[in-house]
């Protein structure tokens, strides 16, 4: 028997025996013959794969190889994998009680569609380390927007890159595609490029808010329901998602804070608070309430009980106003807010329109300028705060007492809002 044939059979025999006894590490007695046999077997396997791949390509089963023939047969393309991932999210993504996807999951679908639109289709065997690095770099360099001028904001690009990472993790784990994550992907840079426009925006006030006097004009034209939204959103830095999910059991009327000593702030039985876990971040938050906000909330609680709604901010039929089943869960808030501002503009044509979400920024912007960024972050219940799994831990590490004191002191600053 020729030495080449002997070497090939020697390697194949060792492979079979290793499969029979996987717990035992077999060491070839003839290392030179084994190394020669490994090289010859690779050549034989490569030739067989080349022939098979060309046959499958001719039959339209696999995509023609644009570069070298892969070292193993891998069915599917990048866009087919994106489609499979979309179906995975639709099936396994977090859902509401009626079975529809939550708004956060629907955003993920949009991100994946954006990835599919921006990255050209190619066979999966071509998704190598270098290609992935190129895909990551596309987003870290913040490409131009599809619609509108300019390039993606850092946060928008980060959302898409994060979804791309999730997609690759799924692709390497699912049984639907025979693709493996290349080594070293975790070392690819995720650092986003800085643009001149970032610096320019940092030199000016990027978030517009209403002054207390303008908030007072809004209050004058508002009905009781609008006033409830206005006072609570400004008092607690709430947006539509927070105020729209507020339930009656998350309000504590006329109750001194039981942890006031630990929090080091003065409280009386006349104080009222909102205490809740923010849905988006699962962070605990609590806010001292101004007397005017308490008054509107009492009205809102009575109305919710009458309409048999667990949510204070609800429609006249008792239905939820912040509807996560809708394409835009905030649309009812926006429509109501637009009508209110238009009523004001009929008498005051120069009155500016700012979105409903600007109310959320009002007190936090004031806290940043008059107190600290830390209090503003706590007021927003950002992820820098502690999760709500341990109230004792929250009180031990977050200065809620300072926040309550600041909110109480800011009541005078915002007093023009209550002059209706």
N, C-alpha and C positions, 0 to 999 in steps of 0.2 A: 504494500500500500504506500502510495506517495506520501511524503511528509505533510504536504498541504492538506490532503484528505484526512490524515491522522489527526492533525491539529484541529480541524473543524469538528470532527466527531468527538475529540477529547473534551472540548468546551461544551458541546451539546450534552454529552454524558454527565458532566459535572452539574450542569443546570438542572437536568432531570432529577439527579440524586439530591440536589439542594432543595428542590420542591418537595421531595419525599420526606426529607428530614429538616424542616425549616428551623428547628430549635438548635441545630448543630451547624456551626460555621465550618464549611469544608474548605480546606486549603489545598490547591493543586500541588502535586509532588514535583511536577516539571513546570517551573514558572516560565521558562522560555517558550516551551510548546504551547502553554496556556495563552500567553500574550499574543503569540503568532495566530492562534486560533480565534481569539477575540476579534482581531483585525479582519481576518478572513470572513468571519460570520457577519460582521458589520457590512462588509462589501456585498455579501450575498443578500442580506436583508434589504439593503438599500436598493439593489437591483430589482428584487421582487416588489418592493413598494413602488418603485418608479413605473414598472410595467402595470401594476394594479391601478395606480393613480391615473395613469394615462387612459386606461380602459374606462374607469369611472368618469373621467373628465369627458371623454368622447360620448358617453351615454348621458351626459348632463347631470350626473348624480353629485359631483363635486365641482367647485369652481376651478377653472384652469389656473395653474400655478403661475403667478406673475414673476416670481423670482425662482429660487431653487425648489425642487420637489421636497415636501416636508419629510421628516424622518419617520413619521407615522401618519396613517390615514385619520383625518379629522373632518367630520361632516359639519356643515353649517357655516354661516357668514355672520359678520358683526351685526348687521341689521336684523337678521333672524334671531340672534341672541337678544338684541334690544326688545324685539317683539315678545320673546319669551319672558323677559324680565318685566315688561309691562303687564303681562297676564299674571305673573307672580304677585305683583303689587295689588292688582285688582282682586285677586283671590285671597291673599294673606294679609293685606294692609289693614290697619286699625279701622274699624267700622263703627257707625252709630247704631243705635238700638234697632232701627228699621233696616239695617243691613247695607246701607250706602256708605261709601268711603268717607272718612273724615276729611275736612278741607286740607289738612296737612298732607294726607296721602294723595289727594288730587293734585296738589302742587308737585309732588314727586313725579306723577305721571307727566306733568308739563316739562319738568326738568329732563326726563328721559327722552321725550319727544325732541327737546332742544339738542340733546346729545346726538340723537339719530340724524337730525338735520345738519349738524355741524361736522360730523365725522363720516367720511366716505365709507361705503360698504366694501368689505374685503373678506377673504377667507379667514376663518378663525386661526388657522395655523400661522398666519402672518401677524397675529397680535402678540408680538414679542416684547421683550423688555424695552427695546429702543422705540417701538411703536407706542407703547404705553407712556414712556417718557415724553414723547412728542404730543400725545393727547393731553397729558397733564400740563405740559408747557403751554398748550393752546389756551387753557383756561387761566393759568397763573399770569399770563400776559394780557388777560382781560381784552378779548376781541371786540370788534365793533358790534353794536346792537343790530338785530335784524330789522327792527323798526326804530325810527328816530335817529338822532345824531349822537355822536360820541361813543365811548366804549363802556363796557359793562362796569358797574360799580363793583367794588371789592366784595361786598356781601353777596351780590347776585352771582358773580363768578364762583365764589366759594360754595354756594349752594349746589351749583352744577358739578363742580369738581367733587364734592362730597358724594353726590349721587353716582358719579362715575366710579368712585372707589367702591361704593356699595354694590354696584353692578358687577364689577370685576370679582369681588368676593363671592357673589352669588354664582357667577359664571364658572368659577373654579370649584364650586361645591355641588352644583346641580347635576343630576344624572342625565339631564336632557342634552348636554353637550360634553364632548370628551376633550375639554380644554383645561390646562393646568396653569396656575399663576406662576409666571417666571420668577426666578430668584432675584432678590434685590429690589423689588418694586417698593418696598417700605422705605428704601433709602432715596427714592426720587424726591427732589425738592418740591415742596408745596408752598413756597414763599411767593406771594403775589407782588407784581411789579407796582411801583409807585408812579403815578402820573402827575403832570404839572397841575392838572385841574384839581387833584386832591389837595395840593398845597394852597391853591387859590381859594378853595372852599373853606379851608381851615382858618383863613384869615378874616372871614366874615361870619355873621350869624346865619347859620344854615337852616334853622327852624324858626319859622314865624309863628308867633302866638298873639292872642288878643291881650290888650292891656286890661286891667281891672275895670277901667271906665267903659271900655267897649263891651266887656262881659256884662256890665250893668245894663247897657243898652239892649243886649240880647235878652237879658232877664226880663226887661220891661215888656218885650214883645212876645215872650214865651207864655205858654199855658202851664198848668201844673205839671203835666207829664214832661214837657220840654225842660222845665225848671229842675225837675228831679234829675234828668240826665246831666244838665249843666252843672249843678252843684256837686253831685257825687263824682263826676268825672274830673272836675277841677280839684276837689278836696282830696281824692284818693289816687290821682294819676291813672284813671281807668280809661280804656278804650271801649269800643263796642263789644269786644269779646269778654271783657271783665264785667262790665255793668250788665251785659245781656245775659250772663250766666249767674248773676247774683241771686241767691235764694234767701228766703225769710230767716232761716236758721243761721245765717252767717252774719247777722246784725245783733249787736248786744246793746240794747237801750238802757240808759240810766243805770250804769253799773261801773263802779270803780274798778280799776285794773287790779286783778288779784296778784300780779307780779310787780307791782309798782316799786316796791322796795328794791327788788333785784335789778329792775330797769332804771332805778334812780330818777324817777320823775313823780311830780305831784299829781294826784288824781282824786276825784270825789265821786259820790254816787250820782252826780248829775252828768257825768261823762258818758258818751256812747262811742262804740267802736264797730268797725267791720273787721272780721277775722276770717281769712280764707286761704286756700291753697290755689295759687295761680295755675290754670289748666295747662298753659303752654310750657311753662318751665318746671311745674310741680314744686314751686317754691312757696314757702309760707310768707304771708304778709299780713300786716294789721295797720289800721289807720284810725287815729282819733277823728271824730266827726264834728264839724262845726254845727252850731245850733240850727242854722238854716237848712243844712243838709239833713239833719235829724228830722226836721219838720216835714220835708218833702218825702223822706223815706217812710215815715209813719203813714203818710197818705198812700204811698206806693204799696206798703204792706197790706193795708186795709183793702185796697183795690185788688191786689193779687188774691187775697183770701176770698173776696167776693166773686172773683172770676175763676176760683178753684185752680189757680196756677201756682206752682212752686217757685216760679221766677217773678221777681218784683217788676222787672221791665218786660212786659208782655203786651200782646195785641189786645184789642178790645174784646175779642172772642176768647181770650185766655191762652191763645197759642203763643209759642215762643217767638220772640222778635229776632233774636240772634240765631238764624236758622243755618246750621252747618250743612244741611242737605242741599242748600242752594249753591249755585255756582259762586256767588259772592254772598257770604254769610252776613255781611255788614250792610247789604243794600237797603234794608228798611230804615236803618239809622241814617244812612246818607240821604235818602229821599226826604225824610222828615227834617233833617238839618238844612237841606237846600231850601225847602219851603219856608223855614223860619228865617233864614238869612234874606231870602227874596222879599219877605214881608217888611223887614227892616230897610232894605234898599229902596223900597217904594217911597219911604219918607226920607231916607238918607242915602241918596244915590252913590255917594263916595264911600259908603261903608264897605270895607274889604271882605272878600269871601276867603275864609280859611277852612280846610276840611274838618270834619267832626273829630278826626284823630288828633287835631292840634290841641284839643282840651287836655289830652293825656300829657302833653309836653309842658303845659302851663305851669303847674306847681313845681315840677322837677327842674325846669329852667330857673325858676326863682330860687329853689333850694341850692342849685349849683352856684349861683351868684352871691347869695346871702349866707349860705352855710357851707356845704361841702359836696363834692361829687359822691362821696360815700352815702350820704343821706338821700341824695337823688336816686342812687342805684337801689337802695333799700325800699324807697317809696315805689319804685317801678317793679319791685319783686323780681329783679334780674337774677340770672343764674349765679351771680357772685354771692347771693344770699344763701343761707343754709336750707336744705330740703326739709319738708314738713314731717319727716319721720320722727323727729324728736323736738318737741316744743321746748324742753329744758335746754337742749343744745342751742336752739335758736336764740333764746333769751340770754344764754351764757356768752354768745359770741357776736350778736348783732345789737347795735345800740338803738333798739326800738324806742326806748325812753327819750333819747335825743330827737328822734323823728317826731314823736307825739308832741314834744315841747315845741319843736319848730312849727308844726302844723297849727298848734294853738296860737303861737305868736303871729303867724301869717294871716290869721283871721282878720286882723286890722288892715293889713295891706290889701286884702281882697274885698274889703267892706263895700267899695262902690258897686260890686256885683250884686249886693243884697239890697240896694236902694230902690227896689221896685215898689 
